[in-house]
Amino acid sequence: MIFGIGSDICDIRRMEATFGRQGERFARRVLGDAEFLVWQQRNARWPRRGLRYLATRFSAKEAFSKAIGLGIRSPMTWQRCEILNQPSGQPFVRLHGELHDWFEARGLRAHVTVTDETDYAASFVVVEKII
């Protein structure tokens, strides 16, 4: 049974402007620990790729927050929700702390997809209630 659906589109140029003002501090605020390590690796090789990674994660977390109906308010926080990738490349949601407990208590499961193009990153999340 579908619990919620969320989508988001993010202008990568806007992310670039914010990153230009705040630098790594912005990435630290948006990304969880595992995501931050991936971002550092991508950003070191090619800063544009790091920026796209940051934008897709931002977009996916916005979409997830919409799908669960909370927006970015407790227990949903930027760092309690991580969007990681399976070895195959498939993205998945990993939750931490109070958000993990809240999500599990409701018997929910999330499915996420992310994409990016020259100027935009987009995400779509479906949250289902496990029956």
DSSP file (Angstrom, degrees, kcal/mol; ACC not computed):
  #  RESIDUE AA STRUCTURE BP1 BP2  ACC     N-H-->O    O-->H-N    N-H-->O    O-->H-N    TCO  KAPPA ALPHA  PHI   PSI    X-CA   Y-CA   Z-CA
    1    1 A M              0   0    0      0, 0.0   128,-3.3     0, 0.0     2,-0.4   0.000 360.0 360.0 360.0 133.8    0.0    0.0    0.0
    2    2 A I  E     +A  128   0A   0    126,-0.2   126,-0.3     1,-0.2     3,-0.1  -0.572 360.0 179.1 -74.1 126.2    1.4    3.4   -0.9
    3    3 A F  E     -     0   0A   0    124,-3.0     2,-0.3    -2,-0.4   125,-0.2   0.807  65.1 -22.9 -91.7 -40.6    2.0    5.6    2.1
    4    4 A G  E     -A  127   0A   0    123,-1.9   123,-3.1     2,-0.0     2,-0.4  -0.981  48.5-145.8-169.3 157.6    3.3    8.7    0.2
    5    5 A I  E     +A  126   0A   0     -2,-0.3     2,-0.3   121,-0.2   121,-0.2  -0.990  19.5 179.7-130.7 138.2    4.9    9.9   -3.0
    6    6 A G  E     +A  125   0A   0    119,-2.6   119,-3.2    -2,-0.4     2,-0.3  -0.997   4.7 179.4-139.7 145.9    7.4   12.8   -3.3
    7    7 A S  E     -A  124   0A   0     -2,-0.3     2,-0.3   117,-0.2   117,-0.2  -0.967   2.7-179.8-139.3 158.0    9.3   14.4   -6.1
    8    8 A D  E     -A  123   0A   0    115,-2.0   115,-2.5    -2,-0.3     2,-0.4  -0.983  14.0-158.2-156.7 146.1   11.7   17.3   -6.3
    9    9 A I  E     -A  122   0A   0     -2,-0.3     2,-0.4   113,-0.2   113,-0.2  -0.993  14.3-162.8-126.6 137.7   13.7   19.1   -9.0
   10   10 A C  E     -A  121   0A   0    111,-3.6   111,-2.5    -2,-0.4     2,-0.7  -0.973  19.3-131.0-126.6 130.1   16.8   21.1   -8.1
   11   11 A D  E >>  -A  120   0A   0     -2,-0.4     4,-1.7   109,-0.2     3,-0.8  -0.715  14.4-155.8 -79.8 112.8   18.5   23.8  -10.1
   12   12 A I  H 3> S+     0   0    0    107,-2.5     4,-2.6    -2,-0.7    -1,-0.2   0.816  92.6  60.7 -62.0 -31.1   22.2   22.8  -10.1
   13   13 A R  H 3> S+     0   0    0    106,-0.7     4,-1.9     2,-0.2    -1,-0.3   0.863 103.7  50.2 -64.2 -35.2   23.2   26.4  -10.8
   14   14 A R  H <> S+     0   0    0     -3,-0.8     4,-2.3     2,-0.2    -2,-0.2   0.899 110.1  49.9 -67.9 -41.3   21.5   27.4   -7.5
   15   15 A M  H  X S+     0   0    0     -4,-1.7     4,-3.1     1,-0.2     5,-0.2   0.915 109.2  52.6 -60.1 -43.0   23.4   24.7   -5.7
   16   16 A E  H  X S+     0   0    0     -4,-2.6     4,-2.2     1,-0.2    -2,-0.2   0.895 109.2  48.9 -61.8 -41.0   26.6   26.0   -7.2
   17   17 A A  H  X S+     0   0    0     -4,-1.9     4,-1.5     2,-0.2    -1,-0.2   0.920 113.3  46.5 -64.6 -44.3   25.9   29.5   -6.0
   18   18 A T  H  X S+     0   0    0     -4,-2.3     4,-2.8     1,-0.2     5,-0.4   0.922 113.2  48.9 -64.2 -44.0   25.1   28.3   -2.5
   19   19 A F  H  X S+     0   0    0     -4,-3.1     4,-3.0     1,-0.2    -1,-0.2   0.879 107.0  57.0 -63.3 -36.6   28.2   26.2   -2.5
   20   20 A G  H  < S+     0   0    0     -4,-2.2    -1,-0.2    -5,-0.2    -2,-0.2   0.853 113.9  38.9 -61.6 -35.4   30.2   29.2   -3.7
   21   21 A R  H  < S+     0   0    0     -4,-1.5    -2,-0.2    -3,-0.2    -1,-0.2   0.876 131.9  24.2 -80.2 -40.6   29.1   31.2   -0.7
   22   22 A Q  H >< S-     0   0    0     -4,-2.8     3,-1.1     1,-0.2    -3,-0.2   0.657  85.5-171.0-106.0 -19.0   29.2   28.5    2.0
   23   23 A G  T >X  -     0   0    0     -4,-3.0     3,-1.6    -5,-0.4     4,-1.0  -0.253  66.1  -9.8  63.8-147.1   31.8   26.0    0.6
   24   24 A E  H 3> S+     0   0    0      1,-0.3     4,-2.6     2,-0.2    -1,-0.2   0.746 126.1  72.0 -59.3 -26.0   32.3   22.6    2.3
   25   25 A R  H <> S+     0   0    0     -3,-1.1     4,-1.6     1,-0.2    -1,-0.3   0.869  96.5  51.4 -58.6 -37.0   30.1   23.8    5.2
   26   26 A F  H <> S+     0   0    0     -3,-1.6     4,-1.9     2,-0.2     5,-0.2   0.931 109.5  48.6 -65.7 -45.9   27.1   23.5    3.0
   27   27 A A  H  X S+     0   0    0     -4,-1.0     4,-2.7     1,-0.2    -2,-0.2   0.903 110.3  52.5 -60.2 -41.2   28.0   20.0    1.9
   28   28 A R  H  < S+     0   0    0     -4,-2.6    -1,-0.2     1,-0.2    -2,-0.2   0.851 109.2  49.8 -62.9 -35.5   28.5   19.0    5.6
   29   29 A R  H  < S+     0   0    0     -4,-1.6    -1,-0.2    -5,-0.2    -2,-0.2   0.862 119.0  36.1 -72.8 -35.8   25.0   20.4    6.5
   30   30 A V  H  < S+     0   0    0     -4,-1.9     2,-0.3    -5,-0.1    -2,-0.2   0.830 109.1  67.2 -87.3 -35.3   23.2   18.5    3.7
   31   31 A L  S  < S-     0   0    0     -4,-2.7    48,-0.1    -5,-0.2    51,-0.1  -0.651  70.2-134.6 -98.7 144.0   25.1   15.2    3.6
   32   32 A G     >  -     0   0    0     -2,-0.3     4,-2.7    46,-0.2     5,-0.2  -0.274  43.6 -89.7 -77.6 176.2   25.4   12.4    6.2
   33   33 A D  H  > S+     0   0    0      1,-0.2     4,-1.7     2,-0.2     5,-0.1   0.906 126.2  44.5 -59.1 -47.6   28.8   10.9    6.9
   34   34 A A  H  > S+     0   0    0      1,-0.2     4,-1.6     2,-0.2    -1,-0.2   0.901 115.5  48.5 -66.5 -40.0   28.7    8.2    4.3
   35   35 A E  H  > S+     0   0    0      1,-0.2     4,-2.9     2,-0.2    -2,-0.2   0.893 106.9  56.8 -64.5 -39.7   27.4   10.6    1.6
   36   36 A F  H  X S+     0   0    0     -4,-2.7     4,-2.6     1,-0.2    -1,-0.2   0.887 104.3  52.3 -62.2 -39.2   30.1   13.1    2.6
   37   37 A L  H  X S+     0   0    0     -4,-1.7     4,-1.9     2,-0.2    -1,-0.2   0.920 111.3  46.5 -62.2 -43.5   32.9   10.6    1.9
   38   38 A V  H  X S+     0   0    0     -4,-1.6     4,-2.6     1,-0.2     5,-0.2   0.927 111.9  51.7 -63.2 -44.7   31.5    9.9   -1.6
   39   39 A W  H  X S+     0   0    0     -4,-2.9     4,-3.2     1,-0.2     5,-0.3   0.918 107.4  52.4 -58.6 -44.7   31.1   13.6   -2.2
   40   40 A Q  H  X S+     0   0    0     -4,-2.6     4,-2.1     1,-0.2    -1,-0.2   0.917 110.9  47.4 -58.5 -44.2   34.7   14.3   -1.2
   41   41 A Q  H  X S+     0   0    0     -4,-1.9     4,-1.6     2,-0.2    -2,-0.2   0.935 116.6  42.4 -63.3 -47.3   36.0   11.6   -3.6
   42   42 A R  H  X S+     0   0    0     -4,-2.6     4,-2.6     1,-0.2     8,-0.5   0.905 114.4  50.8 -67.1 -41.2   33.9   12.9   -6.5
   43   43 A N  H  < S+     0   0    0     -4,-3.2    -1,-0.2    -5,-0.2    -2,-0.2   0.857 107.6  53.5 -65.9 -35.7   34.6   16.5   -5.8
   44   44 A A  H  < S+     0   0    0     -4,-2.1    -1,-0.2    -5,-0.3    -2,-0.2   0.886 114.4  41.3 -67.0 -38.6   38.4   15.9   -5.7
   45   45 A R  H  < S-     0   0    0     -4,-1.6    -2,-0.2     1,-0.3    -1,-0.2   0.907 140.4  -4.8 -74.5 -43.6   38.3   14.2   -9.1
   46   46 A W    >X  -     0   0    0     -4,-2.6     4,-1.7    -5,-0.2     3,-1.1  -0.790  59.9-153.6-156.6 103.7   36.0   16.6  -10.8
   47   47 A P  H 3> S+     0   0    0      0, 0.0     4,-2.2     0, 0.0     5,-0.2   0.812  97.1  57.8 -53.3 -34.1   34.3   19.4   -8.8
   48   48 A R  H 3> S+     0   0    0      1,-0.2     4,-2.0     2,-0.2     5,-0.1   0.889 105.9  50.0 -64.1 -37.4   31.3   19.6  -11.3
   49   49 A R  H <> S+     0   0    0     -3,-1.1     4,-2.2    -7,-0.3    -1,-0.2   0.886 109.2  51.8 -67.2 -38.7   30.6   15.9  -10.5
   50   50 A G  H  X S+     0   0    0     -4,-1.7     4,-2.3    -8,-0.5    -2,-0.2   0.897 108.8  51.1 -62.4 -40.5   30.8   16.6   -6.8
   51   51 A L  H  X S+     0   0    0     -4,-2.2     4,-2.4     2,-0.2    -2,-0.2   0.892 109.2  49.9 -64.6 -40.9   28.2   19.4   -7.3
   52   52 A R  H  X S+     0   0    0     -4,-2.0     4,-2.5     2,-0.2    -1,-0.2   0.895 109.7  51.5 -64.5 -39.9   25.9   17.1   -9.2
   53   53 A Y  H  X S+     0   0    0     -4,-2.2     4,-2.1     2,-0.2    -2,-0.2   0.937 110.5  48.6 -60.8 -46.8   26.1   14.5   -6.4
   54   54 A L  H  X S+     0   0    0     -4,-2.3     4,-2.4     1,-0.2    -2,-0.2   0.910 111.9  49.6 -60.0 -43.4   25.3   17.2   -3.8
   55   55 A A  H  X S+     0   0    0     -4,-2.4     4,-2.6     1,-0.2    -1,-0.2   0.895 109.8  49.8 -65.3 -41.2   22.3   18.4   -5.9
   56   56 A T  H  X S+     0   0    0     -4,-2.5     4,-2.5     2,-0.2    -1,-0.2   0.890 112.5  47.7 -66.6 -36.9   20.9   14.8   -6.4
   57   57 A R  H  X S+     0   0    0     -4,-2.1     4,-2.2     2,-0.2    -2,-0.2   0.914 111.9  49.6 -69.6 -41.8   21.1   14.1   -2.7
   58   58 A F  H  X S+     0   0    0     -4,-2.4     4,-2.0    -5,-0.2    -2,-0.2   0.946 114.0  46.2 -58.3 -49.2   19.5   17.4   -1.8
   59   59 A S  H  X S+     0   0    0     -4,-2.6     4,-2.5     1,-0.2    -2,-0.2   0.908 111.8  50.5 -61.3 -45.1   16.7   16.7   -4.2
   60   60 A A  H  X S+     0   0    0     -4,-2.5     4,-2.6     1,-0.2    -1,-0.2   0.872 109.7  50.1 -64.7 -37.6   16.2   13.1   -3.0
   61   61 A K  H  X S+     0   0    0     -4,-2.2     4,-2.5     2,-0.2    -1,-0.2   0.884 110.3  50.2 -69.4 -37.3   16.0   14.2    0.6
   62   62 A E  H  X S+     0   0    0     -4,-2.0     4,-1.7    -5,-0.2    -2,-0.2   0.939 112.8  47.1 -61.7 -46.3   13.4   16.9   -0.3
   63   63 A A  H  X S+     0   0    0     -4,-2.5     4,-2.3     1,-0.2    -2,-0.2   0.909 112.3  49.8 -62.8 -42.3   11.4   14.2   -2.2
   64   64 A F  H  X S+     0   0    0     -4,-2.6     4,-2.0     1,-0.2     5,-0.2   0.924 108.0  53.0 -61.7 -45.1   11.7   11.8    0.7
   65   65 A S  H  <>S+     0   0    0     -4,-2.5     6,-2.0     1,-0.2     5,-1.5   0.847 111.2  47.5 -61.9 -33.0   10.5   14.4    3.2
   66   66 A K  H ><5S+     0   0    0     -4,-1.7     3,-0.7     3,-0.2    -1,-0.2   0.895 108.6  54.3 -71.5 -41.1    7.5   15.0    1.0
   67   67 A A  H 3<5S+     0   0    0     -4,-2.3    -2,-0.2     1,-0.3    -1,-0.2   0.838 111.3  44.2 -64.6 -33.3    6.7   11.3    0.7
   68   68 A I  T 3<5S-     0   0    0     -4,-2.0    -1,-0.3    -5,-0.1    -2,-0.2   0.539 110.9-124.2 -89.6  -5.6    6.7   10.8    4.5
   69   69 A G  T < 5S+     0   0    0     -3,-0.7    -3,-0.2    -4,-0.4    -4,-0.1   0.634  84.2  97.9  80.5  14.7    4.6   14.0    4.9
   70   70 A L      < -     0   0    0     -5,-1.5    -4,-0.2     1,-0.2    -5,-0.1   0.710  64.0-154.2-104.6 -24.3    6.9   15.7    7.4
   71   71 A G        -     0   0    0     -6,-2.0     2,-1.6     1,-0.1    -1,-0.2  -0.367  64.4 -35.5  67.7-165.3    9.0   18.2    5.3
   72   72 A I  S    S+     0   0    0     -2,-0.1     2,-0.3     3,-0.0    -1,-0.1  -0.583 108.4 108.4 -92.2  76.0   12.3   19.0    6.8
   73   73 A R    >   -     0   0    0     -2,-1.6     3,-2.2     4,-0.1     4,-0.0  -0.980  68.4 -28.2-146.9 155.6   11.2   18.9   10.4
   74   74 A S  T 3  S+     0   0    0      1,-0.4     3,-0.1    -2,-0.3    -2,-0.0  -0.076 128.1  19.9 -51.9 136.0   11.9   16.6   13.3
   75   75 A P  T 3  S+     0   0    0      0, 0.0     2,-0.5     0, 0.0    -1,-0.4  -0.995 118.7  74.1 -85.5   1.0   12.4   13.7   13.1
   76   76 A M    <   +     0   0    0     -3,-2.2     2,-0.3    -5,-0.1     3,-0.0  -0.627  59.8 157.7 -77.1 120.4   13.4   14.4    9.5
   77   77 A T     >  -     0   0    0     -2,-0.5     4,-0.7    -5,-0.1     3,-0.3  -0.934  52.5-108.7-134.7 162.3   16.7   16.1    9.2
   78   78 A W  T >4 S+     0   0    0     -2,-0.3     3,-0.6     1,-0.2   -46,-0.2   0.900 117.4  41.6 -55.7 -44.6   19.3   16.4    6.4
   79   79 A Q  T 34 S+     0   0    0      1,-0.2    -1,-0.2   -50,-0.2   -46,-0.2   0.687 104.6  62.7 -85.7 -17.7   21.8   14.1    8.1
   80   80 A R  T 34 S+     0   0    0     -3,-0.3    16,-2.0     1,-0.1     2,-0.5   0.631 101.7  60.3 -78.1 -12.1   19.4   11.5    9.4
   81   81 A C  E <<  -C   95   0B   0     -4,-0.7     2,-0.4    -3,-0.6    14,-0.2  -0.969  68.9-177.8-118.6 118.4   18.5   10.6    5.8
   82   82 A E  E     -C   94   0B   0     12,-3.0    12,-3.0    -2,-0.5     2,-0.7  -0.938  18.3-152.6-117.2 141.3   21.2    9.4    3.5
   83   83 A I  E     +C   93   0B   0     -2,-0.4    10,-0.2    10,-0.2     2,-0.2  -0.937  32.1 165.1-110.6 107.5   20.8    8.5   -0.2
   84   84 A L  E     -C   92   0B   0      8,-2.3     8,-2.6    -2,-0.7     2,-0.4  -0.538  29.9-115.4-115.4 179.3   23.4    5.9   -1.0
   85   85 A N  E     -C   91   0B   0      6,-0.3     5,-0.1    -2,-0.2    -2,-0.0  -0.963  13.6-130.8-125.4 138.7   24.0    3.5   -3.8
   86   86 A Q    >   -     0   0    0      4,-3.3     3,-2.2    -2,-0.4     6,-0.0  -0.320  44.3 -97.9 -66.6 163.4   24.1   -0.3   -4.0
   87   87 A P  T 3  S+     0   0    0      0, 0.0    -1,-0.1     0, 0.0    -2,-0.0   0.803 128.3  59.5 -54.9 -27.8   27.2   -1.7   -5.8
   88   88 A S  T 3  S-     0   0    0      2,-0.1    -3,-0.0     1,-0.1    -2,-0.0   0.639 122.7-108.3 -73.9 -14.0   24.9   -2.0   -8.9
   89   89 A G  S <  S+     0   0    0     -3,-2.2    -1,-0.1     1,-0.3     0, 0.0   0.181  72.6 141.4 104.1 -15.5   24.4    1.8   -8.8
   90   90 A Q        -     0   0    0     -5,-0.1    -4,-3.3     1,-0.1    -1,-0.3  -0.411  50.1-127.9 -62.8 127.4   20.8    1.6   -7.6
   91   91 A P  E     +C   85   0B   0      0, 0.0    21,-0.4     0, 0.0     2,-0.3  -0.448  31.0 178.5 -75.5 151.2   20.1    4.3   -5.0
   92   92 A F  E     -C   84   0B   0     -8,-2.6    -8,-2.3    -2,-0.1     2,-0.5  -0.966  28.1-112.2-146.5 163.0   18.6    3.5   -1.7
   93   93 A V  E     -C   83   0B   0     -2,-0.3     2,-0.5    17,-0.3   -10,-0.2  -0.844  24.1-171.5-101.2 128.8   17.6    5.4    1.5
   94   94 A R  E     -C   82   0B   0    -12,-3.0   -12,-3.0    -2,-0.5     2,-0.3  -0.988  11.4-161.9-119.0 125.1   19.5    4.8    4.8
   95   95 A L  E     -C   81   0B   0     -2,-0.5     2,-0.3   -14,-0.2   -14,-0.2  -0.738   3.0-160.9-108.6 154.9   17.9    6.4    7.9
   96   96 A H    >>  -     0   0    0    -16,-2.0     4,-1.2    -2,-0.3     3,-1.0  -0.917  44.2 -21.4-132.2 155.9   19.5    7.1   11.2
   97   97 A G  H 3> S-     0   0    0     -2,-0.3     4,-2.2     1,-0.2     3,-0.2  -0.086 122.1  -1.1  56.4-137.0   18.4    7.8   14.8
   98   98 A E  H 3> S+     0   0    0      1,-0.2     4,-2.7     2,-0.2    -1,-0.2   0.823 133.4  55.2 -59.7 -35.0   15.0    9.1   15.6
   99   99 A L  H <> S+     0   0    0     -3,-1.0     4,-2.6   -24,-0.4    -1,-0.2   0.917 107.6  49.5 -66.4 -42.1   14.0    9.2   11.9
  100  100 A H  H  X S+     0   0    0     -4,-1.2     4,-2.7    -3,-0.2     5,-0.2   0.937 113.4  46.6 -58.8 -47.4   14.9    5.5   11.5
  101  101 A D  H  X S+     0   0    0     -4,-2.2     4,-2.3     2,-0.2    -2,-0.2   0.909 112.6  49.3 -63.3 -43.4   12.8    4.6   14.6
  102  102 A W  H  X S+     0   0    0     -4,-2.7     4,-0.8     2,-0.2    -1,-0.2   0.923 114.3  45.8 -60.0 -46.3    9.9    6.7   13.4
  103  103 A F  H ><>S+     0   0    0     -4,-2.6     5,-1.5     1,-0.2     3,-0.6   0.914 114.1  47.0 -65.1 -46.8   10.0    5.1    9.9
  104  104 A E  H ><5S+     0   0    0     -4,-2.7     3,-1.7     1,-0.2    -1,-0.2   0.874 104.8  60.6 -64.5 -39.3   10.3    1.5   11.3
  105  105 A A  H 3<5S+     0   0    0     -4,-2.3    -1,-0.2     1,-0.3    -2,-0.2   0.770 106.4  48.1 -61.4 -25.5    7.5    2.0   13.8
  106  106 A R  T <<5S-     0   0    0     -4,-0.8    -1,-0.3    -3,-0.6    -2,-0.2   0.416 112.6-119.8 -95.0  -0.3    5.1    2.7   10.9
  107  107 A G  T < 5 +     0   0    0     -3,-1.7    23,-3.5    -4,-0.2     2,-0.2   0.927  56.9 161.2  64.3  46.3    6.3   -0.3    8.9
  108  108 A L  E   < -B  129   0A   0     -5,-1.5     2,-0.3    21,-0.2    21,-0.2  -0.657  28.4-168.1-104.9 156.6    7.5    1.7    5.9
  109  109 A R  E     -B  128   0A   0     19,-2.2    19,-3.1    -2,-0.2     2,-0.3  -0.995  13.7-147.1-139.0 139.0    9.8    1.0    3.0
  110  110 A A  E     -B  127   0A   0     -2,-0.3     2,-0.4    17,-0.2   -17,-0.3  -0.841   9.2-166.9-113.2 146.2   11.2    3.7    0.6
  111  111 A H  E     -B  126   0A   0     15,-2.3    15,-2.4    -2,-0.3     2,-0.4  -0.998  17.2-176.4-126.2 131.6   12.1    3.5   -3.1
  112  112 A V  E     -B  125   0A   0    -21,-0.4     2,-0.4    -2,-0.4    13,-0.2  -0.963  14.3-175.8-133.5 145.6   14.1    6.3   -4.6
  113  113 A T  E     -B  124   0A   0     11,-2.0    11,-2.1    -2,-0.4     2,-0.3  -0.995   8.3-171.0-136.6 144.4   15.4    7.3   -8.0
  114  114 A V  E     +B  123   0A   0     -2,-0.4     2,-0.3     9,-0.2     9,-0.2  -0.951   6.4 173.1-132.2 152.1   17.7   10.2   -8.9
  115  115 A T  E     -B  122   0A   0      7,-2.3     7,-3.0    -2,-0.3     2,-0.3  -0.985   8.9-163.0-151.7 156.7   18.8   11.8  -12.1
  116  116 A D  E     +B  121   0A   0     -2,-0.3     5,-0.2     5,-0.3     2,-0.2  -0.998   6.3 179.7-144.5 150.5   20.7   14.8  -13.3
  117  117 A E        -     0   0    0      3,-3.2  -105,-0.1    -2,-0.3    -2,-0.0  -0.627  56.8 -64.4-129.5-171.1   21.2   16.7  -16.5
  118  118 A T  S    S+     0   0    0      1,-0.2     3,-0.0    -2,-0.2     0, 0.0   0.884 129.2   8.1 -48.2 -52.3   23.2   19.8  -17.4
  119  119 A D  S    S+     0   0    0   -107,-0.1  -107,-2.5     1,-0.1  -106,-0.7   0.503 122.4  56.5-112.4  -6.3   21.3   22.3  -15.2
  120  120 A Y  E     -A   11   0A   0   -109,-0.3    -3,-3.2  -108,-0.2     2,-0.4  -0.948  49.0-162.0-135.9 149.2   18.9   20.1  -13.1
  121  121 A A  E     -AB  10 116A   0   -111,-2.5  -111,-3.6    -2,-0.3     2,-0.3  -0.976  21.1-172.7-120.3 140.8   18.8   17.2  -10.6
  122  122 A A  E     -AB   9 115A   0     -7,-3.0    -7,-2.3    -2,-0.4     2,-0.3  -0.967   5.9-172.7-136.3 151.3   15.5   15.4  -10.0
  123  123 A S  E     -AB   8 114A   0   -115,-2.5  -115,-2.0    -2,-0.3     2,-0.4  -0.978   8.4-164.6-142.5 154.0   14.3   12.8   -7.6
  124  124 A F  E     -AB   7 113A   0    -11,-2.1   -11,-2.0    -2,-0.3     2,-0.4  -0.994   9.9-172.4-140.1 132.3   11.2   10.7   -7.1
  125  125 A V  E     -AB   6 112A   0   -119,-3.2  -119,-2.6    -2,-0.4     2,-0.5  -0.989   8.0-169.2-130.0 134.0   10.4    8.7   -3.9
  126  126 A V  E     -AB   5 111A   0    -15,-2.4   -15,-2.3    -2,-0.4     2,-0.5  -0.993   8.1-163.9-118.6 127.5    7.7    6.2   -3.2
  127  127 A V  E     -AB   4 110A   0   -123,-3.1  -124,-3.0    -2,-0.5  -123,-1.9  -0.952   9.8-167.6-111.3 127.4    7.1    5.2    0.4
  128  128 A E  E     -AB   2 109A   0    -19,-3.1   -19,-2.2    -2,-0.5     2,-0.6  -0.868  21.3-127.9-115.9 149.7    5.0    2.0    0.9
  129  129 A K  E     - B   0 108A   0   -128,-3.3     2,-0.5    -2,-0.4   -21,-0.2  -0.847  28.1-130.5 -92.5 124.0    3.5    0.6    4.1
  130  130 A I              0   0    0    -23,-3.5  -128,-0.0    -2,-0.6    -1,-0.0  -0.637 360.0 360.0 -79.0 123.9    4.5   -3.0    4.5
  131  131 A I              0   0    0     -2,-0.5    -1,-0.1     0, 0.0   -24,-0.0   0.420 360.0 360.0 -98.8 360.0    1.4   -5.1    5.1
